[in-house]
Amino acid sequence: MEIKDTYRTFSRKSEGSFKDKGSRFIAHALPVQSEAEIKEELELLRKHYYDARHHCYAWILGHHQDEYRANDDGEPSGTAGKPIHGQLLSNELTNSLIVVVRYFGGIKLGVRGLINAYKFAAADAIANNEIVTRIIKDTFEVKFDYADMNDVMRIIKEEDLEIVAQDFQMTCRLTFAVRQKFSEKVQQRFTDLRKVEIEQK
């Protein structure tokens, strides 16, 4: 079975909007890498839209959509975070955050109205963004003697590996990145060089 070593995410920040019965919904979509980054982005948006009634959001992290969260921020349960999260899922996105800010217009929208409003605002922000496919890479460090430099560099060249760092002293160290589906093959090639040590970072 072939390893899936790509994922889809946003290329940049974007905005979207939706209006219903006087209520305004302003959506922000952006790529994120960690929960700490998500927390920072949420704080910035809360400060910017300090006078808004709700700041609802959903995010997904991990190359295989391993972690996620949806937050209704005071809206009736399941009417805000869940439809936003649904838009991320239906577009197969990860490492992505969507925040929808609501300014209340004085007229209640009801459960169905809220679900639609948050869904459409999130969808608009996605439509105004660009979805990109990223390649998942593994990182390895090889340690070797200077005498084995040619053998190591030949594999680096033949496998078109991305050199991340290198330190050529008495004992040489070289860190490289490789597309995940080629990891096993490349690791084996270095393992076959008896005097070379390799470990995944």
N, C-alpha and C positions, 0 to 999 in steps of 0.2 A: 504493500500500500504506500502510495507516494505521500511524503510529509507535506502538509500545508504550511508553507513558510512565508506567507504574505498576509498582510492585514490592510483594512481600509480605514482611513481617518481623514479629518479635515486638513486642508493645506494651509488655512489661515483663519483669522477671525471674520465673522460676518454677522449681519443683523437681519431680522425679519420682523414682521408686525401683523397684527390682526385687530379689528375693532368690532364690537358688538354691543348694542344698546348703551352706548356711552363709555363702556369699559375699553381701555387700551391695553393690548398685550404686546410687549416689546421683547423679542427673542434674541439671544446672543449665542452663537455656535462657534466653538473653537477647539483646536487640538490641545491635549494635555498629556503629561507623562506620569503624574503622581498625585496622590491625595493631598500632599502639601501644596502643590501648584493649584489644585482645584479650590482649596480653602482660600488661597490668596486671591484668585479670580472672583470668588463669591464675595469676599470682603470688599474688593474694589467696586463691584457692581452695586452692592448694598450702600456703599458710600455715595456713589454717583446717583443712584435712584433712591435717595434716603427718604423721600416723601411717598414712595409707592407702598401699597398695602401688602403685596405678596411678592416674594422672590422664589419662585418654584424652579426646581431643576432636576436633571437626571444626568448621570455619567456612567461610562463603561471604561474599564481599564484592562490591560493585559492583551497579549497577542492573540489569545483565544477567547476573548471576552470573559475572563475569569472573575473579575470583580465589577460590581455595579451598585448603584444606589439611585433611588427616586424619592424626592421630597416634595410634599404638598404645601409646606410652609403656611399652614392655617386654612387652606382650602379644604372642602369636604374630601374625606379619604378616597384616594384613587382617581380624583378628577384632574389632577395637574401633573404630578411627577410621573405617573404611569403612562399617560398618553405621550409625554415628552420622551420617556424611555422607549416607548413603542416605535417612535420615529427613528431613534438610533438603531434599534434592532432591525426594522424593516429595510434600512439602508446598509445593514451589515457593518456598522461602524464600531470602532473601539478606540481607546485613547482619545476619547471625545467627550465634551461637556456641552450641554445646552441649558441655558438659564432663561426663564421667561418671567419678566417683570410685569405685574398687573397694576394698573391704575383703575380703581373702582369707579364706575360711572353712575352709581346710585340705583341701578335696577339689577336685581338678581337674575342670573342667567339659567339657574337650575343645573342639575347634574349633567345632562346631555349637552347643554350649552357650554358649560365649562370645559368638558372633555374635548369638544370640537374646537373651542377657542385655543386651548393650549396645544392641541395637535396641529392646528393650522398655522399658528405662530411659529412653532418649532419647524414645521415643514417649509415655511417661507425662508427661515434662516438657513436651512440646509440647501434649498434651491439657489440661494444667493452666495453659496460657498462653492468650493471645488473639492471633490472627493478624490484622494490620491491613494494609490496602492504602494505600501512600503514593504520592503523585503526584510524578513527576520534573519539576523546574523548571529552566529556564535563567535565568541572570542577565545583564542588560545594563546598561551605563551610557550615558546620553545627555548630550551637552554642547550647550548652546544659549545664545543671547543672551536677555536678559530680555524683549525684544520678542516673542519666539516662545513665551513661557510658555503663552499660551492654547491654541495649537495642540498643544503637547506634553501639557498637562494634559487636553485633550479626548480624545486617544488613550488616555491612562492610564485615564480614566473609562470610555470606551466599551468598551475591551478588558478592563476590570476587573482591571488589573494591580496587583500587590502592591509597594508602594513600600518599598524596603529602606533607602535613605539618600537624603538630599537636601542640597544646599548651594547656596543662591541668593545668589551674589555678583555681580560684574560679568559673569562667565561662569558660567552655571548648570550644575550637575551633578546628575543624578538617577539613582539606581540602582534597577532594578525586577526582579522575578522574574515569569516567565510559564510556564505549563504548556508542556512541551516541544513538544507537537503543534501549538501555536499560535505557536511561536517565529518561524517563517519569515514568516508573515503579518504579525505585529507588527513584526518587523524591517523589512520592506518598507514599512510605513506610515510609520515614522520616516525611512527612507531617502528617501522621496518628499518629505519636508520638506527643501528644499534647504539650509537654513542649519543643520540639525541633524546632529550627528555621533553615531553609535551604534557601540558595540563590545561584544562578548561578554566577560564576565568569567570 
